[in-house]
Amino acid sequence: MIGLALAYLRDRPLTTALNVLLLTISVAMLILLLQLGNQASERFERDARGVDLVVGAKGSPLQLILSSVFHVDQPTGNVPYSSLALLRRDPAVARAVPLALGDNFRGYRIVGTDESFADLYNTEIAQGRSFDEPLEAVFGASVGAQTGAKLGQLFVGSHGLQEDEGGDQGHDHAPFEVVGILEPTGTVVDRLILTSYETVWDVHGIEHDHDHDHEGHDHADESEEDEGEDEAVEDGPQILQAEGSGLEEELTALLVTYRNASGAIRIPSLINRQTEMQSAVPATETARLLSLLGASIDGIRLFAWLLAITGGLAIFVALLNMARTREGDLALLRVMGATRVQVFATVIMEGVITAFLGAILGWLAAHGLIVLATSSFATLSDLGLQAWAFEPMEGVLLLSVLAIGAVAALIPAWRVYNIDPAQTLARS
Amino acid sequence: MQLSVAQVGLSYGDRPVLKDVSFTLAAQDSALLLGPSGSGKSSLLNIVCGLQTPDSGTVTLGDSVVASASGVADSDEARRRSMGIIFQTLRLVSALTLRGNLLLAQKLQSGAHDPDLIESTLLKLGIAHRSEARPFELSQGEAQRAAIARALVVKPKLLIADEPTSSLDAANTQKVASLLLELAKDAGASLLVATHDDRLTPYFANTMTLSEGTLEHAKVSA
């Protein structure tokens, strides 16, 4: 009877196509919302895991979280390097991770930090080793895969946090060397390039005290090496050094993990009231962001469900019309030996097949759109959306759409079930 | 397989349509049921096919009760298993090709396909070249033969035809009558033809006439 149901659907291609299209659009919208909502939430949760507080320059707290935890927005400014020591000295702080941002390589952010970053995100080295010397860099797994970088390769960072932002402002005087590639973490780290924050200072010509973090590193040698490299890349470095001589040691933000609950009570107010910095709680800001988006998402979701119901109504009207115009056919089926249940099932199958086609095409359209969107829009790509990730709720959604098809077919099928072949024959 | 119609009666309101109709059609035998419009011919045919329940009497095919006044009958199963029915108007399912119709008929009857039987039947009826045509693409004559093919490919024990020659000229009437008799004989099926067309009388050894709901038997030599 499935074959017969398909034949009837093929017999009225325009109506079938329109009904399928309605359901396709609604399913695509619902799946997109589901995917974007869930993946964004998961992503936010994963990326912010272990970060209780973010300390940065005053400005929008949401912007601070987006730029420092999710790496999708511009930083609010810089904070003094001394704030790192201040926080690390606090007994309520278990960990304070410094971040120094400002450059990118092919759109991947170069993050100046230290070994505490690896502790926070539980990163592991897949190839090579961690950064140690100035201008050494470790690639996140996605960066390594996308750029095809090999250990020992040199690359030049560009100013700004997005590709092309710095355009012609490449730091040609200070090429980085890839010394390691990380195992995939499923977090934002996969899309970052890690180096020491002193390197970020060096690249930007910020003079700093080389003793405080270069463990056992001989800076006299480094200076000589730097000078040697500088000579090889024309006059850039001298200019930058000259320009940078007045700059202070600064960080972009600090990711703080509390040792105990007292930190959550004391530290944010301490920072917000007694310093020129601000603190922001990722969980709060993420919840605020999601709640801001929530109203719009709910509105679109309602519209998509209305569209799905419209699709169901269209199926209902088409099948009801069919039940009238095809009465002779259905009576003939009964004459040929089809039972009432078989004829009933044929009509139900038409509704379900239409819904099934809409559901499958909608699912493909939604995931295809994610592929298209992530390849076209850097922000979405930066969110790390997985195009073909299957959410269990998608199964529920697809089944709901099939149910809409079946329910829409119920009344027409019931009419067909009650067809009296003898009366139909008499009329014909 | 013997068809037995025993004391079948039917009324529409106060108007009696069939009055105590009884007849027997032996296995592989053929009979013509003659009667003008309004004689109750179509109602009797519907009851014989198990599509309508009589007010009284019983119809059996072999051991199966096809229709019964008590309502206890296995009409769908009997029709599906043992009957090939050719109607004047409802010939083929519109959404399927001619071949698709024949395959569906076989599928409904036994759950299996017999493509060889379909091919040979289409060849016998001279419409093999139209097997992929949709019903609306067939001429009147082709559609009629297609309906005969649909009834035959299920290997029926009883072939029933309702007004098979109503719109045909004399030459084609003869062709169709001969064809039905020949095909029924080849298939080992009984044949019951209901018609108002008395041009068919010479082709059938057994003729019954239905008049105002009462059956009159007549034996006619061909």
Interface residues (C-beta under 8 A of the other chain):
Chain A: G3 L4 A7 Y8 R10 D11 R326 G328 D329 A331 L332 L333 R334 V335 M336 G337 A338 T339 R340 Q342 P421 A422 T424 L425 A426 S428
Chain B: S42 N46 C49 L51 Q52 D76 R79 R80 R81 M83 I85 F87 T89 L90 R91 L92 V93 S94 A95 L96 G100 L104 A105 L108 Q109 R150 V154
